[in-house]
Amino acid sequence: MEWTEAISRAIEYIEEHITENITAEDIAEQVHISSFYFQKGFSLLCGCTIGEYIRNRRLTLAAGELAAENVRVIDVAVKYCYDSPDSFTKAFYRFHGATPSMVQKNHLMMKSFAPLKIKLTLEGGYKMDYKLMKKESFTVMGTMQKFSYEEANTAIPAFWREHSEKGRHQYVNGMFGINIDESMGFDEFKYLIADLYNPARNVPEGFTTVTIPALTWAVFPCRGALPNSMAGINTKIFSEWLPALKEYEFAAGYCIEMYSNPQEYANGVNDENYYAEIWIPVKKK
């Protein structure tokens, strides 16, 4: 299934089950794509996470009901899957800038978040450089932390800052940023800031080693200042490369960012010629 079709079906499923406790894994199952890659692709192509999309749609529909009908706030909160009126009111206020009771009494202006609509545009004829690389298993050493898909966009950059601020870069420079979700289906994944492991060295306290299995990788070069160069290639992978992919599919729950040494460039990672790579594991269909 192509990504445009998968996202269209996912949006239809969300709208049909908006008052149920649906998860990203439930939605990914409907479109037959692993949760690991579906959540990443949805966020890149739609500009928000699946969780944000569901939350914004629920709060939009809830506001319409509160403004138009004589309903109790607690009933609307329960209908749209909030555990309590307090949690609903807090989320409602963050989104609309007013409480549910204010909307009911004063007919205030509300925000609206409409369902996404997929428009098919003719693109292509582009050149997207990549290579297929068979690689034996290899071991890395680094610091690892678990993240939810919902928080990843802000939490992972903060993890990199913390790595530097706490002086961990004296042990691990950060040649790799590695997403790991072996099950390819849970709400959490592990992220590792790592270098190649040297067995002759001791593993410092707070660090760990991980062995990446032997896989075939699709390797995409990213040239230019970070984070824009890598973000642009990531978007192209999911919007252009994957829809055109006929012979291969995702092979495992890994995604690797490979960074060259910033000291080799005049402006470090901000240099217009800075080089990095994105590795995605693939296998023949």
PAZAPA-4460 file (N, C-alpha, C; in steps of 0.05 Angstrom, whole numbers, plus 32768, in hexadecimal, padded with zeros to 4 digits):
% residues 285
    n_x    n_y    n_z   ca_x   ca_y   ca_z    c_x    c_y    c_z   seq   type   mol
   8011   7FE8   8000   8000   8000   8000   8012   8019   8000     1      M     A
   800B   802C   7FEF   801B   8045   7FEE   8014   8056   8006     2      E     A
   8027   8069   800C   8023   8079   8025   800B   808B   8023     3      W     A
   8005   8096   800C   7FED   80A8   800A   7FD4   8098   8010     4      T     A
   7FD2   8080   8006   7FBB   806F   800B   7FBA   8066   8028     5      E     A
   7FD2   805F   8033   7FD3   8057   804F   7FC9   806D   8062     6      A     A
   7FD3   8086   805D   7FCB   809C   806E   7FAD   80A2   806B     7      I     A
   7FA3   80A1   8052   7F86   80A6   804E   7F76   8092   805D     8      S     A
   7F7D   8078   805C   7F6F   8064   806B   7F71   8068   8089     9      R     A
   7F89   8070   8092   7F8D   8075   80AF   7F7B   808C   80B8    10      A     A
   7F79   80A1   80A9   7F68   80B8   80B0   7F4A   80AF   80B1    11      I     A
   7F42   80A0   809E   7F26   8096   809E   7F21   8085   80B7    12      E     A
   7F34   8074   80BE   7F31   8063   80D5   7F2F   8074   80EF    13      Y     A
   7F40   8088   80F1   7F40   809A   8108   7F25   80A7   810B    14      I     A
   7F1A   80B2   80F5   7F01   80C0   80F6   7EEA   80AE   80FE    15      E     A
   7EEB   8095   80F4   7ED6   8082   80FA   7ED7   8078   8117    16      E     A
   7EEF   807A   8124   7EF2   806F   813F   7EFC   8085   8152    17      H     A
   7EF6   809E   814D   7F01   80B4   815C   7EF9   80B4   8179    18      I     A
   7EE2   80A7   8180   7ED9   80A6   819C   7EE2   808D   81AA    19      T     A
   7EF3   807D   819D   7EFD   8064   81A9   7F1B   8068   81B1    20      E     A
   7F24   8057   81C2   7F40   8058   81CB   7F53   804B   81B7    21      N     A
   7F55   8058   81A0   7F67   804D   818B   7F84   8055   8190    22      I     A
   7F96   8044   8187   7FB2   804A   818A   7FC0   804B   816F    23      T     A
   7FD8   8055   816F   7FE7   8056   8156   7FEB   803A   814B    24      A     A
   7FEE   8026   815D   7FF2   800B   8153   7FD8   8000   8146    25      E     A
   7FC1   8007   8151   7FA8   7FFF   8145   7FA6   800A   8129    26      D     A
   7FAD   8023   8126   7FAB   8031   810B   7FBE   8024   80F8    27      I     A
   7FD7   8020   8100   7FEB   8014   80EF   7FE3   7FF8   80E5    28      A     A
   7FD6   7FE9   80F7   7FCC   7FCE   80EF   7FB7   7FD0   80D9    29      E     A
   7FA7   7FE5   80D9   7F92   7FE9   80C5   7F9E   7FED   80A9    30      Q     A
   7FB6   7FF9   80A8   7FC2   7FFF   808E   7FDA   7FEC   8088    31      V     A
   7FDE   7FD8   8099   7FF2   7FC3   8094   800E   7FCE   8092    32      H     A
   8014   7FE1   80A3   8030   7FEC   80A5   8037   7FEB   80C2    33      I     A
   8050   7FE4   80C8   8059   7FE3   80E4   8055   7FFE   80F1    34      S     A
   804E   7FFD   810B   804A   8016   811A   8063   8027   811A    35      S     A
   807A   8019   811C   8094   8027   811D   8098   803A   8105    36      F     A
   8093   8030   80ED   8097   8040   80D5   807E   8051   80CE    37      Y     A
   8066   8047   80D5   804F   8057   80CE   804E   8071   80DE    38      F     A
   8055   8070   80F8   8055   8088   8108   806A   809C   80FE    39      Q     A
   8081   8092   80F7   8096   80A4   80EC   808D   80B1   80D2    40      K     A
   8081   80A1   80C0   8078   80AC   80A6   8061   80BF   80A9    41      G     A
   804E   80B9   80BB   8037   80CA   80BF   8040   80E5   80C9    42      F     A
   8052   80E5   80DC   805C   80FF   80E8   806A   8110   80D3    43      S     A
   807B   8103   80C3   808A   8112   80AE   8078   811D   8099    44      L     A
   8065   810D   8090   8054   8116   8079   803D   8128   8082    45      L     A
   8033   8125   809A   801B   8134   80A3   8021   814B   80B6    46      C     A
   803A   814C   80C0   8041   8163   80D0   8039   8161   80ED    47      G     A
   802E   814B   80F5   8027   8146   8112   8028   8128   8117    48      C     A
   802A   8121   8130   802A   8104   8136   800D   80FA   8135    49      T     A
   800A   80DF   8135   7FEF   80D4   8135   7FE0   80DC   814E    50      I     A
   7FEE   80DC   8165   7FE2   80E3   817E   7FD8   8100   817D    51      G     A
   7FE8   8112   8173   7FE0   812E   8171   7FC8   8131   815E    52      E     A
   7FC8   8122   8148   7FB1   8124   8135   7F97   811B   8142    53      Y     A
   7F98   8104   8150   7F80   80FA   815E   7F77   810D   8173    54      I     A
   7F89   8118   8183   7F82   812A   8198   7F75   8144   818D    55      R     A
   7F81   814F   8178   7F76   8168   816D   7F5B   8163   8160    56      N     A
   7F57   814C   8154   7F3C   8146   8148   7F27   8143   815E    57      R     A
   7F2E   8136   8174   7F1B   8132   818A   7F14   814D   8197    58      R     A
   7F28   815E   819B   7F22   8178   81A8   7F12   818A   8195    59      L     A
   7F15   8187   817B   7F05   8197   8168   7EE8   818E   8169    60      T     A
   7EE4   8174   8168   7EC8   8169   8169   7EBB   816E   8184    61      L     A
   7ECA   816C   819A   7EC0   8171   81B4   7EB6   818E   81B7    62      A     A
   7EC5   81A1   81AC   7EBE   81BD   81AE   7EA4   81C2   819F    63      A     A
   7EA1   81B6   8187   7E88   81B9   8178   7E70   81AF   8187    64      G     A
   7E73   8199   8195   7E5C   818E   81A4   7E56   81A0   81BC    65      E     A
   7E6A   81AA   81CA   7E65   81BB   81E1   7E58   81D5   81D9    66      L     A
   7E5F   81DF   81C2   7E54   81F9   81B9   7E37   81F6   81AF    67      A     A
   7E31   81DF   81A3   7E18   81DC   8195   7E02   81CD   81A5    68      A     A
   7E0B   81BD   81B9   7DF8   81AC   81C7   7DF8   81B1   81E5    69      E     A
   7DE2   81AA   81F1   7DE0   81AC   820F   7DEB   8192   821B    70      N     A
   7E05   8190   821D   7E12   8178   8227   7E24   817F   823F    71      V     A
   7E28   816A   824F   7E3A   816E   8266   7E57   816A   825E    72      R     A
   7E69   817A   826A   7E85   8178   8263   7E90   815C   8269    73      V     A
   7E88   8150   827F   7E92   8135   8285   7E8A   8121   8270    74      I     A
   7E72   8124   8265   7E69   8111   8250   7E7A   8113   8237    75      D     A
   7E80   812C   8230   7E90   8131   8218   7EAD   8127   821D    76      V     A
   7EB7   812B   8235   7ED2   8122   823C   7ED4   8104   8239    77      A     A
   7EC1   80F6   8244   7EC1   80D8   8243   7EBE   80CF   8226    78      V     A
   7EAC   80DC   8217   7EA8   80D4   81FB   7EC1   80D5   81EB    79      K     A
   7ED2   80EA   81F0   7EEB   80ED   81E0   7F03   80E3   81EF    80      Y     A
   7EFF   80CF   8201   7F14   80BE   820C   7F26   80CC   8220    81      C     A
   7F1C   80E0   822F   7F2B   80EC   8244   7F24   80DF   825F    82      Y     A
   7F37   80DB   8270   7F33   80CD   8289   7F23   80DC   829D    83      D     A
   7F24   80F7   829B   7F16   8108   82AF   7F0F   8123   82A2    84      S     A
   7EFB   8131   82AD   7EF5   814C   82A4   7F0D   815F   82A6    85      P     A
   7F1E   815B   82BB   7F35   816C   82BE   7F49   8169   82A8    86      D     A
   7F4F   8150   82A0   7F63   814C   828B   7F57   8156   8270    87      S     A
   7F3D   8153   826C   7F30   815D   8254   7F31   817B   8254    88      F     A
   7F2B   8188   826A   7F2B   81A6   826B   7F47   81B1   8266    89      T     A
   7F5C   81A4   8271   7F77   81AE   826C   7F7F   81AC   824E    90      K     A
   7F79   8195   8242   7F7F   8191   8226   7F6E   81A4   8215    91      A     A
   7F55   81A8   821C   7F43   81B9   820D   7F4D   81D6   820E    92      F     A
   7F56   81DF   8225   7F5F   81FA   8228   7F79   81FF   8219    93      Y     A
   7F8B   81EB   8219   7FA4   81EE   820A   7F9F   81F0   81EC    94      R     A
   7F8A   81E3   81E3   7F84   81E3   81C6   7F74   81FB   81BE    95      F     A
   7F5F   8201   81CD   7F4C   8216   81C5   7F51   8231   81D3    96      H     A
   7F60   8231   81E8   7F65   824A   81F7   7F4D   8252   8208    97      G     A
   7F3B   8240   820D   7F23   8245   821E   7F1B   822A   822A    98      A     A
   7F0D   822B   8241   7F04   8212   824D   7EEA   8209   8240    99      T     A
   7EE2   81F0   8244   7EC9   81E6   8239   7EB1   81F6   8242   100      P     A
   7EB0   81FE   825C   7E99   820D   8266   7E98   8229   825A   101      S     A
   7EB0   8235   8254   7EB0   824F   8248   7EA4   824E   822B   102      M     A
   7EAB   8238   821D   7EA0   8235   8202   7E82   8231   8203   103      V     A
   7E78   8222   8217   7E5C   821D   8219   7E4C   8237   8220   104      Q     A
   7E57   8247   8232   7E49   825E   823C   7E4B   8276   822A   105      K     A
   7E63   827B   821F   7E68   8294   8211   7E6B   8292   81F3   106      N     A
   7E68   827A   81E8   7E6A   8276   81CB   7E83   8283   81BF   107      H     A
   7E9A   827C   81CC   7EB3   8287   81C4   7EBD   827B   81AA   108      L     A
   7ED0   8289   819E   7EDE   827F   8186   7EEE   8266   818D   109      M     A
   7EEC   8252   817C   7EFA   8239   8181   7F0D   8233   816A   110      M     A
   7F20   8222   816F   7F32   8219   815A   7F27   8200   814D   111      K     A
   7F2D   81FC   8134   7F24   81E5   8125   7F3B   81D6   8118   112      S     A
   7F3C   81BC   811B   7F50   81AC   810E   7F42   8198   80FC   113      F     A
   7F41   819E   80E2   7F32   818E   80CF   7F40   8174   80C9   114      A     A
   7F31   815F   80C1   7F3E   8146   80B9   7F51   814A   80A1   115      P     A
   7F67   813C   80A1   7F7A   813E   808B   7F6E   8132   8072   116      L     A
   7F74   813F   805C   7F6C   8134   8042   7F85   8131   8031   117      K     A
   7F87   811A   8024   7F9E   8114   8014   7F99   811D   7FF8   118      I     A
   7FAB   812E   7FED   7FA9   8136   7FD2   7FC0   812A   7FC2   119      K     A
   7FB9   811C   7FAD   7FCE   810F   7F9C   7FD9   8124   7F89   120      L     A
   7FF3   8128   7F8A   8000   813A   7F78   8015   812A   7F67   121      T     A
   8018   8132   7F4F   802C   8125   7F3E   8047   812F   7F44   122      L     A
   8058   811E   7F4F   8074   8125   7F54   8085   810F   7F4A   123      E     A
   809E   8112   7F4B   80B0   80FD   7F41   80C3   8109   7F2C   124      G     A
   80D0   80F7   7F1F   80E5   8100   7F0D   80FC   810B   7F1C   125      G     A
   80FB   8108   7F37   8110   8112   7F49   8127   80FE   7F4A   126      Y     A
   813D   8108   7F53   8154   80F6   7F58   8159   80F5   7F76   127      K     A
   8156   80DD   7F81   815B   80DA   7F9D   8171   80C5   7FA1   128      M     A
   8188   80CE   7FA9   819F   80BC   7FAC   819B   80A9   7FC4   129      D     A
   81A1   8090   7FBF   81A3   807D   7FD5   81B2   8064   7FCA   130      Y     A
   81BB   8054   7FDD   81C8   803B   7FD5   81BE   8025   7FE8   131      K     A
   81BF   800C   7FDE   81B9   7FF5   7FEF   81D3   7FE9   7FF9   132      L     A
   81D4   7FE5   8013   81ED   7FDD   801F   81E8   7FC5   8032   133      M     A
   81F3   7FAE   802B   81F2   7F97   803D   8207   7F99   8052   134      K     A
   81FF   7F97   806B   8212   7F9C   8081   820F   7F86   8096   135      K     A
   8226   7F7A   809E   8226   7F66   80B3   821E   7F74   80CD   136      E     A
   8217   7F64   80E1   8210   7F6F   80FB   8228   7F7F   8106   137      S     A
   8222   7F93   8115   8237   7FA3   8121   822D   7FAD   813C   138      F     A
   8240   7FB3   814E   8239   7FBB   8169   8241   7FD8   816E   139      T     A
   822F   7FE6   817B   8233   8002   8182   8232   8006   81A0   140      V     A
   823E   801B   81AA   823D   8022   81C6   8232   803E   81C9   141      M     A
   8220   8042   81DC   8216   805D   81DF   8203   805F   81F7   142      G     A
   81F5   8076   81F8   81E0   807A   820C   81C5   8076   81FF   143      T     A
   81B3   806A   820E   8199   8063   8203   8183   806C   8215   144      M     A
   816D   8074   8208   8155   807C   8217   813C   8075   8208   145      Q     A
   8127   806F   8216   810D   8069   820A   80FD   8083   8205   146      K     A
   80EF   8084   81EF   80DE   809A   81E9   80C3   8090   81DE   147      F     A
   80AE   80A0   81E1   8095   809A   81D4   8096   80A8   81B8   148      S     A
   8088   809D   81A5   8086   80AA   818B   807B   80C6   818D   149      Y     A
   806A   80CA   81A1   805C   80E4   81A4   8070   80FA   81AB   150      E     A
   8084   80F3   81BB   8096   8108   81C5   80B1   810A   81B6   151      E     A
   80B4   80F7   81A3   80CF   80F4   8196   80DA   810D   818A   152      A     A
   80C9   811D   817C   80D3   8134   816D   80E1   8148   817E   153      N     A
   80D9   814B   8197   80E5   815E   81A9   80F9   8151   81BC   154      T     A
   80F2   8138   81C4   8102   812A   81D9   811D   8121   81CF   155      A     A
   811F   8118   81B6   8139   810E   81AC   814D   8125   81A9   156      I     A
   8146   813C   819D   815A   8152   819D   8163   815A   81B9   157      P     A
   8151   8158   81CD   8158   815E   81E9   816B   8149   81F3   158      A     A
   8168   8130   81EB   8179   811A   81F3   8196   811F   81E8   159      F     A
   8198   8128   81D0   81B2   812F   81C4   81BF   8146   81D4   160      W     A
   81B0   815A   81DB   81BB   8171   81EA   81C5   8167   8206   161      R     A
   81B5   8157   8212   81BC   814C   822C   81D6   813B   822A   162      E     A
   81D9   812C   8215   81F1   811C   8210   820A   812D   8210   163      H     A
   8208   8144   8203   821E   8157   8201   8223   8165   821B   164      S     A
   820D   816F   8227   8210   817F   8240   821B   816F   8257   165      E     A
   8215   8155   8258   821F   8144   826E   823B   8138   8268   166      K     A
   8247   8141   8252   8262   8138   824B   8264   811B   8241   167      G     A
   824E   8110   8239   824F   80F4   822F   825D   80F2   8214   168      R     A
   8260   8109   8206   826D   8108   81EC   828B   8101   81EF   169      H     A
   8296   8103   8207   82B2   80FB   820A   82B5   80DC   8208   170      Q     A
   829F   80CE   820B   82A0   80B1   8208   8293   80A8   81ED   171      Y     A
   827E   80B6   81E5   8270   80B0   81CC   826B   80CA   81BD   172      V     A
   8277   80CE   81A6   8274   80E6   8197   8258   80E9   818A   173      N     A
   824C   80D2   8184   8232   80D3   8177   8233   80CF   8159   174      G     A
   8241   80BA   8151   8242   80B3   8134   8227   80AA   812A   175      M     A
   8217   809D   813D   81FD   8093   8135   81E7   809D   8148   176      F     A
   81D0   80A1   813C   81B7   80A4   814B   81A5   808D   8141   177      G     A
   819D   807B   8154   8191   8062   814B   8175   805F   8158   178      I     A
   8160   805D   8147   8145   8056   8151   8143   8037   8152   179      N     A
   813A   802D   8168   8137   8010   816A   811B   8009   8175   180      I     A
   810C   7FF9   8166   80F2   7FEF   816F   80F0   7FD3   8163   181      D     A
   80FB   7FBF   8171   80FD   7FA4   8165   80E1   7F99   815F   182      E     A
   80CD   7F9F   816F   80B2   7F95   816A   80A4   7FA3   8153   183      S     A
   80AD   7FBB   814C   80A1   7FCC   8137   8083   7FD0   813D   184      M     A
   807C   7FD4   8156   805F   7FD6   815B   8057   7FE3   8174   185      G     A
   8069   7FEB   8186   8062   7FF6   819F   8062   8015   819E   186      F     A
   8058   8021   81B4   8057   803E   81B4   8072   804B   81BB   187      D     A
   8085   803B   81C5   809F   8045   81CD   80B5   8038   81BB   188      E     A
   80CB   8047   81B9   80E2   803C   81AC   80FB   8045   81BB   189      F     A
   8111   8038   81B5   812A   803F   81C2   813B   8050   81AE   190      K     A
   8149   8063   81B9   815A   8074   81A8   8176   8074   81B4   191      Y     A
   8189   806F   81A3   81A5   806C   81AD   81B7   8080   819F   192      L     A
   81C6   8090   81AF   81DC   80A0   81A5   81F5   8090   81A8   193      I     A
   8202   808A   8191   8217   8075   8193   822E   8079   8180   194      A     A
   8244   806B   8185   825B   8068   8174   825F   804A   8170   195      D     A
   8270   8043   815D   8278   8027   815A   8285   801D   8174   196      L     A
   827F   8005   817C   828A   7FFB   8195   82A6   7FF0   8191   197      Y     A
   82B8   7FF8   81A2   82D4   7FEE   81A3   82D6   7FDB   81BA   198      N     A
   82D7   7FC0   81B5   82D7   7FAD   81CB   82F0   7FAF   81DD   199      P     A
   8304   7FBE   81D3   831C   7FC1   81E4   8318   7FD5   81FA   200      A     A
   8302   7FE5   81F8   82FD   7FF9   820C   82E7   7FF0   821F   201      R     A
   82E8   7FF9   8238   82D3   7FF3   824B   82BA   8004   8244   202      N     A
   82A3   7FF9   824B   828A   8008   8247   8286   8019   8260   203      V     A
   8286   8034   825D   8283   8045   8275   8267   8041   8282   204      P     A
   8265   8048   829A   824C   8047   82A9   8237   8059   829B   205      E     A
   821F   804F   8298   820A   805E   828B   8208   805A   826D   206      G     A
   821C   804B   8262   821C   8045   8246   8215   8028   8241   207      F     A
   820E   8021   8229   8206   8006   8223   820F   7FFF   8207   208      T     A
   8211   7FE5   8201   8217   7FDC   81E6   81FE   7FCE   81DA   209      T     A
   81FB   7FD2   81C0   81E5   7FC6   81B1   81F0   7FBB   8197   210      V     A
   81E8   7FA3   8190   81F0   7F97   8177   81DA   7F9A   8162   211      T     A
   81E0   7FA7   814C   81CD   7FAB   8136   81CF   7F92   8124   212      I     A
   81BA   7F85   811E   81BC   7F6C   810E   81C4   7F71   80F1   213      P     A
   81CD   7F5C   80E4   81D4   7F5D   80C7   81BB   7F63   80B7   214      A     A
   81BC   7F78   80A7   81A5   7F81   8097   81AE   7F8D   807D   215      L     A
   819B   7F90   806B   81A0   7FA1   8053   8194   7FBC   8058   216      T     A
   81A4   7FD1   8054   819B   7FEC   805A   8198   7FFC   8041   217      W     A
   8183   800C   8040   8181   8021   802C   818E   803A   8039   218      A     A
   81A3   8044   802D   81B3   805A   8038   81AE   8073   8028   219      V     A
   81A5   8088   8036   819F   80A2   8029   81B2   80B7   8032   220      F     A
   81C2   80C3   8020   81D4   80D9   8028   81C5   80F3   802E   221      P     A
   81CE   8101   8042   81C2   811B   804A   81D9   812F   804A   222      C     A
   81D8   8143   8039   81EE   8156   8038   81E3   8172   803D   223      R     A
   81EE   817F   8051   81E5   819A   8058   81E2   819D   8076   224      G     A
   81DC   81B5   807F   81DA   81BB   809C   81C4   81AB   80A9   225      A     A
   81C9   81A1   80C1   81B5   8194   80D1   81A5   81A8   80E1   226      L     A
   818B   81A3   80E7   817D   818A   80E2   816E   818A   80C7   227      P     A
   816F   81A0   80B8   815E   81A3   80A0   8164   818E   808B   228      N     A
   817E   8189   8086   8185   8176   8071   817A   815A   8077   229      S     A
   817C   8151   808F   8172   8137   8096   8154   8136   8097   230      M     A
   8147   814B   80A0   812A   814C   80A0   811F   814B   8084   231      A     A
   812C   8159   8071   8124   8159   8056   8125   813E   8049   232      G     A
   813B   812F   804E   813E   8115   8043   812A   8101   804F   233      I     A
   8125   8104   8069   8112   80F3   8076   80F6   80F6   8069   234      N     A
   80EF   810F   8064   80D5   8114   8057   80D4   8108   803B   235      T     A
   80EA   810B   802C   80EA   8100   8011   80E9   80E1   8012   236      K     A
   80F5   80D5   8026   80F4   80B8   8028   80D7   80AE   8029   237      I     A
   80C8   80BC   803A   80AC   80B3   803F   8098   80BD   802A   238      F     A
   809E   80D4   801E   808B   80DF   800A   8092   80D8   7FEE   239      S     A
   80AB   80D1   7FE7   80B2   80CB   7FCC   80BF   80B0   7FC8   240      E     A
   80D2   80A9   7FD8   80E0   808F   7FD4   80CF   8077   7FDB   241      W     A
   80C2   8077   7FF2   80B1   8061   7FFA   809A   805C   7FE7   242      L     A
   808A   8070   7FDF   8074   806B   7FCC   807E   805F   7FB2   243      P     A
   8097   8064   7FAA   80A1   8059   7F91   80AE   803E   7F95   244      A     A
   80B1   8035   7FAE   80C0   801C   7FB4   80AE   8004   7FAD   245      L     A
   80B7   7FF3   7F9B   80A8   7FDC   7F92   80B4   7FC2   7F9B   246      K     A
   80CE   7FC0   7F9C   80DB   7FA6   7FA0   80E2   7FA1   7FBE   247      E     A
   80E4   7FB6   7FCE   80ED   7FB4   7FE9   80D8   7FBD   7FFD   248      Y     A
   80DB   7FB4   8016   80CA   7FBE   802C   80DC   7FC0   8045   249      E     A
   80D1   7FCC   805A   80E0   7FCE   8073   80E6   7FB3   807E   250      F     A
   80FE   7FB0   8089   8107   7F96   8092   8107   7F93   80B1   251      A     A
   810B   7FA9   80BF   810D   7FA7   80DC   8109   7FC2   80E9   252      A     A
   8105   7FC2   8103   80FF   7FDB   8112   8118   7FEA   811A   253      G     A
   8128   7FF2   8106   813F   8002   810A   813F   801A   80F7   254      Y     A
   814A   8030   80FF   814F   8046   80ED   8168   8054   80F8   255      C     A
   817C   8057   80E7   8196   8061   80F0   819D   807C   80E3   256      I     A
   81A5   808F   80F3   81B0   80A8   80E9   81CF   80A6   80ED   257      E     A
   81DE   80AA   80D8   81FB   80A9   80DA   8206   80C5   80D5   258      M     A
   8216   80CF   80E8   8221   80EA   80E7   823F   80E9   80E3   259      Y     A
   8249   80F9   80D1   8266   80FC   80CE   8270   810E   80E4   260      S     A
   828A   810F   80E6   8297   811F   80FC   8294   813D   80F6   261      N     A
   8286   814C   8107   8282   8168   8103   829C   8178   8102   262      P     A
   82B1   816E   810E   82CA   817C   810F   82D8   817D   80F3   263      Q     A
   82CE   816D   80E1   82D9   816D   80C6   82CD   8183   80B4   264      E     A
   82BA   8193   80C0   82AD   81A8   80B0   82B0   81C2   80BF   265      Y     A
   82B3   81D8   80AF   82B8   81F2   80BA   82A3   81FB   80CE   266      A     A
   828A   81F5   80C7   8273   81FE   80D8   8266   81E6   80E6   267      N     A
   8274   81D0   80E9   8269   81B9   80F7   8250   81AF   80E9   268      G     A
   823C   81A8   80FA   8223   819D   80EE   8212   81B2   80E0   269      V     A
   821A   81CC   80E3   820C   81E1   80D5   8218   81E8   80BA   270      N     A
   822D   81D9   80B3   823B   81DE   8099   8229   81D5   8082   271      D     A
   822A   81E5   806C   8219   81DF   8055   8222   81C5   8047   272      E     A
   823A   81BB   804D   8244   81A2   8041   8244   818B   8055   273      N     A
   8239   818F   806D   8239   817A   8081   822C   8160   8076   274      Y     A
   8237   8149   807C   822E   8130   8071   8223   811D   8087   275      Y     A
   820B   8113   8082   81FF   80FF   8094   81F0   80EA   8082   276      A     A
   81E7   80D5   808F   81D8   80C1   8080   81C0   80B7   8090   277      E     A
   81AC   80AD   8083   8195   809F   808F   8196   8083   8084   278      I     A
   8195   806F   8097   8195   8053   808F   8179   8047   8096   279      W     A
   816D   803A   8083   8153   802C   8088   8157   800F   807F   280      I     A
   8150   7FFB   8091   8153   7FDF   8089   813D   7FD6   8077   281      P     A
   8145   7FC8   8061   8131   7FBF   804D   8136   7FA2   8046   282      V     A
   8121   7F96   803B   8123   7F7B   8031   8112   7F78   8018   283      K     A
   8118   7F65   8007   8108   7F61   7FEF   80EC   7F56   7FF7   284      K     A
   80D8   7F60   7FE9   80BC   7F57   7FEF   80B8   7F3A   7FE7   285      K     A
***
